Amino acid sequence: MIKRFCLLAVAAISLFIQGCVKETYDMTKLSEEVRLSPSLAIPGPKGEVLFSDIVKANDTVLFDDDKFVRIVFRQDSVINLQLEDYYDLNDMVNFRQSYQFGVISIGSFQSTLTLTLNQITQSMSSATRNQISALDDGATHLFPAFPSVNLGGKSFPPFPGFENAVFQSGYLDISLTNNLTTPLSGATLNLYNSSDNSAIGSVTLPEIPAGQTIIRSVDLADKRVTSALAAAIVLSGSSGTSTPVIISLNNSSISLLARGRDLKVKSGRIVIPSQRISSLDEKDTITFDPGEGIEIEKISINTGNVSYKLTSTTSLASSFTITLPTAIKNSSAITKTISTASGTVYTGTIDFSSSVSDLGTDPAHPFNRIPMQYTLNVNSGGVLVNFNSTDKIELELSLKDPDIDYVKGYFSQISETIEPDTLDLDIDEILNSLTGEFLISNPIIRLNYSNSFAIPLKVDFQATGSRGSRSVNLGLDPIMISYPQYPDSRDISSVITIDRENSDLPELISLPPGKVVFSGSAAMNPNGNTGARDNYVFGNSRFLASAEVEVPLEFRLNNLQFADTIDNFLKLDEDDDSPVKPENFKSLELLLTATNYFPLGVGVRMGLYDEDTGKVLSDIDASKLLEAAPVNQDGKSNGFRETKTTFEIDQDFFDAIKSSEKIIIWFTLNTSSSGTVDVKIYSDYKIGFRTSVVAKPEIIFN
């Protein structure tokens, strides 16, 4: 500005000289050298400048209805966290369980062996046989007594639907019916498998009257029985009859019935009737794994499927029915029946769309578990199949990428520590040039957020600003983040405000700091696990925040000084052929009259600086360029101050211009009442000014 005024003065002087010197003046009549030093007064610019002329209202600079000025900086989406940023609920179920059949039941089987009297007599002595044979004449006779008869091994006809089996339990009933006309004193039967002569068991029968049946049983536990059953039979003989009877070799006999009952099979090759496997307890638990420390009590799914894989290692056809009594869809428990053929792998899905599952029904473990009921039915399809009690089916379940409506539970006490981090503002050079004190009275930081995580969250944020040996802590108390209260709401909007009411933000910003150290922590569920499990997250849960920094122009300045060094813009090149040079002036004065309605005073000093000597050779001092206007008790200007300032530039200053490479400019700022009260800036504040230049050039004529 000084240079502009100087040039203005020079131009005015040039015009004045051109207008006053007569063209007909005879210059030869003057002495060899003439010096003139006229004083010239030139009026300069005048006018009035409003704050609103300099700064226009926009998205950053706001003018209130009362014209108070605020500066607001906004940043959208400074935080945008979604469900997957906190929790992975896409693969919570990885269920795998094998169900071993164990023993199964089979129906009873039987086979009958009949031996005629003729066949029995084949094992008697010739005399006894001949005696009995001679009485087969259709007449009645006394049946002769006969001794014990060893009939040897006799095979039963093969059992139908049965090839071999090892039994866990069951009985083989042996019935002997005496269809002879004479009583039998008893019998002994040793049972064995004719294929390998392996013993099964033996029975001993007491006296069997004619026409009567005696039954004895063999315990089949851990016994292997084949369909080729044989018996080594010994009849204990007969005491004969005391009354005549018909004796017929071919029409009278003994009948042996081998009948299996109450049979449970460990293994074998058999026909297995359709049945429900009873050795299984038909109850299981599907466990959810949502992550460490997370306890889910209830989950609602919009759309999603549980995938299953059923692998059978048996030759039996099976039907596996799953029922989830606490997973409700359309008012009913979710149920799925999976049918398989022998030795196959079946895959598919169970629809969980629009379902709500209760994972908290187990009193001993009321979270992350859902009960499962199941039944397993098998059959061999009416044909012989190989079976073993170790046969099994294996069930795998998984729940991947469901579209979640909501999840209720306890979502862990997640704590995050904000490790101390230093932000170097890199303004040490500026701060070194700044003295005095200032205070930005009411800065405000707002974090406007929308939160749909229904989980308590406490944030402890601290910042410490330092400048040299001085430091200021933010002093902000921990903040509880607002969260929705389901089912009344799923989303809540709120704001975190940091201002002079809850922190030392004004003092920290007004330090001003060269470095700021940030630290703190955030704790989800800060009170820990109370057992309530009343946290909720939703499929579209997110935490979205925007930041707003508001600086109302309300502050105080107390002798705030700062300086800057610039190149000497007044110095002209030596070869400059300009007709107007500093040495042509004896003195130059700039007169400024200012009417200031701002509660802000400004002082300026400009010095010509010699870098070689480190000295200020000459300066211009306007320590009261503008005096601060008075303010009322609210800090608003209620008047004005008029100041008159003279910038006097003498020949010493012009001489110093030649020797100085730099110019140092010092600024001093004070608010009203010497910076002891807060002042406010309004858009209708203004400054009026009048200027004039008084120049005294030195004109030399040779």
Secondary structure as UniProt FT lines:
FT   HELIX           2..20
FT   TURN            23..24
FT   HELIX           27..29
FT   STRAND          34..36
FT   STRAND          40..50
FT   HELIX           51..54
FT   STRAND          61..63
FT   TURN            65..66
FT   STRAND          68..82
FT   HELIX           83..86
FT   STRAND          91..100
FT   STRAND          104..106
FT   STRAND          109..116
FT   HELIX           117..121
FT   TURN            122..123
FT   HELIX           126..134
FT   STRAND          140..142
FT   STRAND          149..155
FT   TURN            160..161
FT   STRAND          162..178
FT   STRAND          187..193
FT   TURN            194..197
FT   STRAND          198..205
FT   TURN            210..211
FT   STRAND          213..219
FT   TURN            221..222
FT   STRAND          224..226
FT   STRAND          229..235
FT   STRAND          244..246
FT   TURN            249..251
FT   STRAND          253..271
FT   STRAND          275..276
FT   STRAND          283..288
FT   TURN            292..293
FT   STRAND          294..303
FT   STRAND          305..312
FT   STRAND          317..329
FT   TURN            330..331
FT   STRAND          332..340
FT   TURN            342..343
FT   STRAND          345..351
FT   TURN            353..354
FT   STRAND          355..358
FT   TURN            363..364
FT   STRAND          369..379
FT   TURN            381..382
FT   STRAND          384..388
FT   TURN            389..390
FT   STRAND          392..400
FT   STRAND          403..411
FT   STRAND          415..424
FT   HELIX           428..432
FT   STRAND          434..440
FT   STRAND          444..451
FT   STRAND          457..467
FT   TURN            468..469
FT   STRAND          470..473
FT   STRAND          479..481
FT   TURN            486..488
FT   STRAND          492..498
FT   TURN            500..502
FT   HELIX           505..510
FT   STRAND          515..524
FT   TURN            526..527
FT   STRAND          535..538
FT   TURN            539..540
FT   STRAND          542..552
FT   STRAND          554..567
FT   TURN            569..570
FT   TURN            574..575
FT   HELIX           582..584
FT   STRAND          585..596
FT   STRAND          600..610
FT   TURN            611..614
FT   STRAND          615..626
FT   TURN            633..634
FT   STRAND          641..650
FT   HELIX           651..659
FT   STRAND          662..671
FT   HELIX           672..675
FT   STRAND          679..680
FT   TURN            683..684
FT   STRAND          686..697
FT   STRAND          699..701
//
